[in-house]
């Protein structure tokens, strides 16, 4: 883990890197350290270490491995977005699973870059994100808008799947290991995102989406 406090020039973009692969983390660090447009503030191989540093030293842009141990990027983004002056987040992940860019966007990331892309693509994406843009080259935004279920978080999707099994709120709470009040909170968010008013409509939406996708 690197924890440095370089002097940030006015025209530099302060950036923090989080990746569970030490070779990837080292390679990224070298690239951003050499690039005069960036000031590399810190790096970490774990989500917990990353979170601890970014809360102490706010930065403009973060590059995070989607599978960073042990929280994973989705949970890490959720925590970061609740912070004041939250950084803009670039997810660096494998694109073999087409749902990852969609989940990254739904979670609140500003961009997704494939690990198979060139390092220059990652650098360029970070520049665009720092400029306020969203960059999702592998995501068809129209599909995201056409199917609201795609906007659900991983936990909300799991809750909806359990709901479709006919579970009560008490059973959902036990299954998800959360309180009944938290179940109600998530269900309310799900209903809002799907533009439905009750459990039956949400379940119908779930099965219609599965049928459409061939699931």
C-alpha positions in Angstrom: 0.0 0.0 0.0 1.3 3.4 -0.9 0.3 6.5 1.1 2.0 9.6 -0.2 1.2 13.2 0.0 2.7 14.9 -3.1 2.2 18.5 -3.8 -0.7 18.9 -6.3 -0.1 21.5 -9.0 -3.2 23.6 -9.8 -3.6 22.0 -13.2 -3.1 18.5 -12.1 -5.8 15.9 -11.4 -5.4 14.2 -8.1 -6.1 10.5 -8.4 -6.2 7.4 -6.3 -5.8 3.8 -7.5 -7.3 0.6 -6.0 -6.6 -2.8 -7.4 -6.3 -6.3 -5.9 -3.7 -7.4 -8.5 -0.2 -6.1 -7.3 1.2 -6.2 -10.9 -1.7 -4.2 -12.3 -1.5 -1.7 -9.4 2.2 -1.3 -9.9 1.8 -0.8 -13.7 -1.0 1.8 -13.3 1.0 3.6 -10.6 4.0 4.0 -12.9 1.9 5.4 -15.7 0.0 8.0 -13.6 3.2 9.0 -11.8 4.9 9.7 -15.1 2.0 11.7 -16.5 2.3 15.4 -15.6 -1.5 15.8 -15.9 -2.0 13.7 -12.8 -1.0 13.7 -9.2 -1.0 10.2 -7.8 -2.1 10.6 -4.2 -2.3 7.0 -3.0 -2.8 3.3 -4.0 -4.3 0.3 -2.2 -4.8 -3.4 -2.8 -7.9 -3.6 -0.7 -11.3 -1.8 -0.5 -10.9 -1.1 3.2 -7.5 0.4 2.8 -8.7 2.5 -0.2 -11.7 3.8 1.8 -9.6 4.7 4.7 -7.2 6.8 2.6 -9.8 8.5 0.4 -11.8 9.6 3.4 -8.6 11.2 4.9 -7.4 12.8 1.6 -10.3 13.5 -0.9 -9.3 13.2 -4.5 -11.1 14.1 -7.8 -10.8 10.7 -9.6 -10.6 7.1 -8.4 -9.7 4.1 -10.5 -11.1 0.9 -8.8 -10.8 -2.8 -9.7 -14.4 -4.1 -9.9 -13.4 -7.2 -7.9 -11.2 -5.3 -5.3 -11.1 -7.4 -2.1 -12.9 -7.7 0.2 -15.9 -5.4 -0.2 -15.9 -5.3 -4.0 -16.3 -2.1 -6.0 -20.1 -2.0 -5.9 -20.2 -1.7 -2.1 -17.2 0.6 -2.1 -18.9 3.0 -4.5 -22.0 3.0 -2.3 -20.0 4.1 0.7 -18.0 6.7 -1.3 -21.1 8.3 -2.8 -22.4 9.0 0.7 -19.3 11.1 1.4 -19.1 14.9 1.0 -17.0 15.8 -2.1 -17.3 12.3 -3.3 -14.7 11.4 -6.0 -15.7 10.5 -9.6 -15.1 6.8 -10.0 -13.7 4.8 -13.0 -14.2 1.1 -12.8 -11.4 -1.0 -14.2 -12.8 -4.5 -14.8 -13.2 -7.5 -17.1 -15.8 -7.1 -19.8 -16.4 -10.8 -20.3 -19.6 -10.3 -18.2 -21.7 -7.7 -20.0 -23.6 -7.0 -16.8 -20.6 -5.4 -15.1 -20.6 -2.1 -17.0 -24.3 -1.8 -16.4 -23.9 -2.6 -12.6 -21.1 -0.1 -12.5 -23.3 2.6 -14.0 -26.2 1.7 -11.7 -24.0 1.9 -8.7 -22.9 5.4 -9.5 -19.6 5.0 -11.3 -18.7 7.6 -13.9 -16.9 5.2 -16.3 -16.0 1.7 -17.1 -12.7 0.6 -18.8 -12.0 -2.9 -19.8 -8.8 -4.5 -18.4 -8.1 -5.7 -21.9 -8.0 -2.1 -23.2 -4.8 -0.2 -23.6 -3.4 1.8 -20.6 -3.8 4.9 -22.8 -7.5 4.3 -22.9 -7.6 4.2 -19.1 -5.7 7.5 -18.9 -7.9 9.2 -21.5 -11.0 8.0 -19.7 -9.7 9.5 -16.4 -9.2 12.8 -18.2 -12.7 12.8 -19.5 -14.2 11.8 -16.2 -12.3 14.6 -14.4 -13.9 16.9 -17.0 -17.3 15.8 -15.9 -18.1 13.2 -18.6 -19.5 9.7 -18.2 -17.7 7.0 -20.3 -19.3 3.6 -20.8 -18.0 2.3 -24.2 -19.4 -1.2 -23.7 -22.9 -0.2 -22.5 -25.9 0.5 -24.7 -27.6 3.3 -22.8 -30.9 2.6 -24.6 -31.1 -0.9 -23.2 -30.5 0.4 -19.8 -33.4 2.9 -20.2 -35.7 0.3 -21.8 -35.4 -2.2 -18.9 -35.6 -0.5 -15.5 -34.6 -3.8 -13.8 -31.1 -3.1 -15.2 -30.9 0.0 -12.9 -31.4 -2.1 -9.7 -28.4 -2.7 -7.5 -27.1 -6.2 -6.9 -28.9 -6.3 -3.5 -32.1 -5.0 -5.0 -32.0 -7.6 -7.8 -31.5 -10.4 -5.2 -34.3 -9.0 -3.2 -36.6 -8.9 -6.2 -35.7 -12.5 -7.1 -36.5 -13.6 -3.6 -39.7 -11.6 -3.7 -40.7 -13.5 -6.9 -40.5 -16.7 -4.8 -43.4 -15.4 -2.7 -41.4 -14.7 0.4 -42.9 -12.4 3.1 -41.0 -9.4 4.5 -40.0 -11.4 7.5 -38.7 -14.2 5.2 -36.9 -11.7 3.0 -35.2 -10.2 6.1 -34.0 -13.6 7.1 -32.8 -14.5 3.6 -31.0 -11.2 3.1 -29.8 -11.0 6.8 -31.2 -7.5 7.1 -33.9 -6.0 9.3 -37.6 -5.8 8.2 -37.3 -2.0 8.0 -34.4 -2.3 5.7 -36.4 -4.7 3.5 -39.2 -2.2 3.3 -36.7 0.5 2.4 -35.3 -1.6 -0.4 -38.7 -2.6 -1.7 -39.7 1.1 -1.8 -36.7 1.9 -3.9 -37.4 -1.1 -6.2 -41.0 0.0 -6.7 -39.8 3.5 -7.5 -37.2 2.3 -10.0 -39.7 0.0 -11.7 -42.6 2.5 -11.6 -44.9 0.0 -9.9 -47.1 0.4 -6.8 -47.0 -3.1 -5.2 -45.3 -6.5 -4.8 -47.5 -8.2 -7.4 -46.6 -5.6 -10.1 -42.9 -5.8 -9.2 -43.0 -9.6 -9.6 -44.9 -9.3 -12.9 -42.2 -6.9 -14.1 -39.5 -9.3 -13.0 -40.9 -12.3 -14.9 -41.6 -10.1 -18.0 -38.0 -9.0 -18.0 -36.7 -12.6 -17.7 -38.9 -13.6 -20.6 -37.6 -10.8 -22.7 -34.0 -11.6 -22.0 -34.6 -15.4 -22.5 -33.7 -16.0 -18.8 
